[in-house]
Amino acid sequence: MKNPLLSEFSTPFGVPPFEEIKLEHFVPATQEAMKLHDAEINDIIANPEAPDFENTIVALERSGMLLDQVNSVFSNLNSSLTGPEMQEIATTLSPVKSAHQDGIRMNTDLFARVKAVYDNQVESKLQGEDSMLLEKTYKYFVRGGANLNEEDKEKLKKINEKLSLASVNFGKNVLAEINNFKLIIDNEADLSGLPSGVKSAAAETAAENGEEGKWMFTVQKPSMLPFLTYSENRELRQKLHTAYCMIGNNDNENDNKEIIKEIVKLRAERARLLGYNSHADYILEENMAKNAENVQEFLLKVWTPGLAKAKQELAELQAMVDREGLDFEIESWDWWYYTEKLRQEKYALDEETLSQYFVADNVRDGAFQLATNLYGLQFVRLTDVPKYQEDVQVFEVKEADGTHVGILYMDFFPRASKRAGAWMSEYRGQKKMDGVDIRPVVTTNFNFTKPTGDTPSLLTSDEVSTTFHEFGHALHGLLSNCTYSSLAGTSVSRDFVELPSQIMENWAFEPEVLKTYAKHYKTGEIIPEDLVKKLQASSYFNQGFTTTEFMSATFLDKAYHELTVENANIEDVNAFEKATLDEIGLIDEIVVRYRSPYFSHIFAGGYSMGYYAYIWAEVLDSDAFIAFKETGDLYNQTVAKAFRDNVLSKGGTVDPMVLYVNFRGQAPGPEALLAKRGLLN
């Protein structure tokens, strides 16, 4: 069988030949690529010459490129276009790939060569990117168990295999739970309060699911949040919100509580084996924060004023309920509804009016125009390149002079085969080999409301921020200018990777930027100045909720991963979660952004003991944006060039704080973040 995954892609720009790739190609391609990788490793070990940077570290960096190609295609499609067969393949391959990686990281002969180069670095006088590659390669082996005895290596291999499989199963369960819940409404009176666009989308969803003439809502946020925001039916709001909060927690075949127990216990055991007190210590050693004490101190500086603000907001919402003469206390499923009513009362501003100016394609073009204004980039729509799904959009990114920068895939809409949320990834990362700069193929994924009838996809203000955010990640990958792929693009510490994405959000609602993309979907009218003023006036509105809902998840992540071997046997996940949130004082009316059984960032993704990174990076992005604002020019070319040269292009080649100080001239403090959220006293 000719396997398209096992050769160089002969497609425009070397993108994956999606139409040629079949499910049956993945397992044999992975097996063959692993064999080749093993042979490459054996060649490094068998080299009769003394170990040096080129014949060991660079050779190791260049090994496994075919496997990387296969893995990137599979992992991206498993997130964006999965199904039972692909999930079964993931379950099959996960432990195999984990064992393959462990076999390399714990290879005694290979590590001996790496260590010899590392111990000789003073004499070899490596500098810059070469020095960083050596440092990270050595740590990769040590942190992967290379120094363990044979018995402990075997223990570690088993732990990693179990963790890999548990993570796959966690994500599979979350997707199944999301797809399983359907709120079917057959009485139009139960749609009271919902905007016409929301009703049309629900009718179309129902028809697609065989419920013609009815309306269907799901726990996908583009479906759920408009319902919670506008529906006057409190009972149905409760039903939908409760279903979301119970994802993975229904004591059925998709329940994730036992998987969480297993993951937490295994991570604690792995950390102890590797010489760390907890998984938190293991992870944070490589992050800007360095240790859990620094994280805790930082989080409390934001949490304390945020919680105080949330309590004030709750009192305002309750007062509105009381004024309406209703006899109930605000519950979590009421928050969006009464917040929207209060916003309209305070600012004469509502999300439905705003969204009419936020056409998805126009917002995309606004993000593109921002990148043009800052960095001179051009975006050219491509129609002759392979795509994995018909709705996906593809662009060639070019420099101002026409030089090719990379390829950008954009996948905007939800489907049953796509995981929830929004993310950026790569089909091919940037690197330089034999004098050739290999440019990246980047993908961004969203879950926005699809167009319905004559109405295009209209975004909420949060979804506008999400578009700019993920596009910022894309720029980090696209503008990379590094030699080694393991240091390129977004290969940076977890609490630095969100800076390039989050800084983009700062521009999204600036009046000057809004005028480039915020155009009414019917008339084409640019968003009126009075609406922009209302938007700015409401910028501090509901920030107590936004802050506490998010930050409570950072404390939950931290609580799980500070557990040691001695106390990592969690008896009851729900009780552990409640105790953690009670300890920080989260009010009952606000539900943590991700409850444990669907907290995919930390149990099925790469953010374990790293969810705090979003708020940590907001300190960086708030301070970094001031560098533009204080010049009086949002597109200041000098500042933009400094940000590109010191952050976007450098990947992980330099310590992140050094990169930031090189750009800004000083380390950041939390003041800019607190001011932006209206949390300063």
SULDA-V427370 format. One record per backbone hydrogen bond with DSSP energy under -0.5 kcal/mol. CO is the residue of the C=O (numbers start at 1). NH is the residue of the N-H. If there is no record, write none. Layout:
BEGIN
CO	NH
CO	NH
END
This chain:
BEGIN
1	3
2	4
3	6
4	7
8	10
9	11
11	14
12	15
16	18
17	20
17	21
18	21
22	25
23	26
23	27
24	28
25	29
26	30
27	31
28	32
29	33
30	34
31	35
32	36
33	37
34	38
35	39
36	40
37	41
38	42
39	43
40	44
41	45
42	46
43	47
44	47
52	56
52	57
53	58
54	59
56	60
57	61
58	62
59	63
60	63
62	65
64	68
65	69
66	70
67	71
68	72
69	73
70	74
71	75
72	76
73	77
74	78
75	79
76	80
77	81
79	419
83	87
84	88
85	89
86	90
87	91
88	92
89	93
90	94
91	95
92	96
93	97
94	98
95	99
96	100
97	101
98	102
99	103
100	104
101	104
101	105
102	106
104	107
106	108
107	111
108	112
109	113
110	114
111	115
112	116
113	117
114	118
115	119
116	120
118	121
120	124
121	125
121	126
127	130
127	131
128	132
129	133
130	134
131	135
132	136
133	137
134	138
135	139
136	140
137	141
138	142
139	143
141	146
142	145
145	148
149	153
150	154
151	155
152	156
153	157
154	158
155	159
156	160
157	161
158	162
159	163
160	164
161	165
162	166
163	167
164	168
165	169
166	170
167	171
168	172
169	173
170	174
171	175
172	176
173	177
174	178
175	179
176	180
177	181
182	184
183	185
183	217
185	215
186	188
187	190
188	191
189	192
191	194
192	232
195	199
196	200
197	201
198	202
199	203
200	204
201	205
202	206
202	216
203	207
204	208
205	209
206	209
206	211
207	210
211	214
215	185
217	183
220	223
220	224
221	225
223	227
224	228
225	229
226	230
227	231
232	234
233	237
234	238
235	239
236	240
237	241
238	242
239	243
240	244
241	245
242	246
244	247
246	249
248	256
252	255
256	260
257	261
258	262
259	263
260	264
261	265
262	266
263	267
264	268
265	269
266	270
267	271
268	272
269	273
270	274
271	276
272	275
278	282
279	283
280	284
281	285
283	286
284	287
284	290
287	290
289	291
291	295
292	296
293	297
294	298
295	299
296	300
297	301
298	302
299	302
299	303
300	304
302	306
303	307
304	308
305	309
306	310
307	311
308	312
309	313
310	314
311	315
312	316
313	317
314	318
315	319
316	320
317	321
318	322
319	323
320	324
321	326
322	325
326	328
331	334
331	335
332	335
334	338
335	339
336	340
337	341
338	342
339	343
340	344
341	345
342	346
343	347
343	349
344	348
350	354
351	355
352	356
353	356
354	357
355	358
356	521
357	359
357	519
358	459
359	363
360	364
361	365
362	366
363	367
364	368
365	369
366	370
367	371
368	372
369	373
370	374
371	375
371	377
372	376
378	398
379	381
380	396
382	394
389	392
393	410
394	382
395	397
395	408
396	380
397	405
397	406
398	378
399	402
403	399
405	440
406	397
407	442
408	395
409	444
410	393
410	412
411	446
412	448
415	418
417	82
423	445
425	443
428	441
431	438
433	436
436	433
436	438
437	439
438	431
440	407
440	442
441	427
441	428
442	409
443	425
444	411
445	423
448	414
452	455
454	456
455	452
457	360
460	464
461	465
462	466
463	467
464	468
465	469
466	470
467	471
468	472
469	473
470	474
471	475
472	476
473	477
474	478
475	479
477	480
483	432
484	487
484	488
485	488
487	652
488	491
490	492
493	496
493	497
496	499
496	500
498	502
499	503
501	504
501	505
502	505
502	506
503	506
503	507
504	507
504	508
505	509
507	510
510	513
510	514
511	515
513	516
513	517
514	517
514	518
517	519
518	527
520	524
525	520
528	532
529	533
530	534
531	535
532	536
533	537
534	538
536	539
538	541
540	543
542	546
543	547
544	548
545	549
546	550
547	551
548	552
549	553
549	593
550	553
550	554
551	555
552	556
553	557
554	558
555	559
556	560
557	561
558	562
560	563
561	280
563	279
564	567
564	568
565	568
568	570
572	576
573	577
574	578
575	579
576	580
577	581
578	582
579	583
580	584
581	585
581	586
582	585
587	590
595	598
596	599
598	600
599	602
599	603
600	604
600	605
601	607
607	610
607	611
610	613
611	614
612	615
612	616
613	617
614	618
615	619
616	619
616	620
617	621
618	622
619	623
620	624
621	625
622	626
623	627
624	627
624	628
625	628
625	629
626	630
628	631
628	633
629	632
633	636
636	640
637	641
638	642
639	643
640	644
641	645
642	646
643	647
643	648
644	649
647	651
649	481
650	653
655	659
656	660
657	661
658	662
659	663
660	664
661	665
669	672
670	674
671	675
672	676
673	677
674	679
674	680
675	678
END
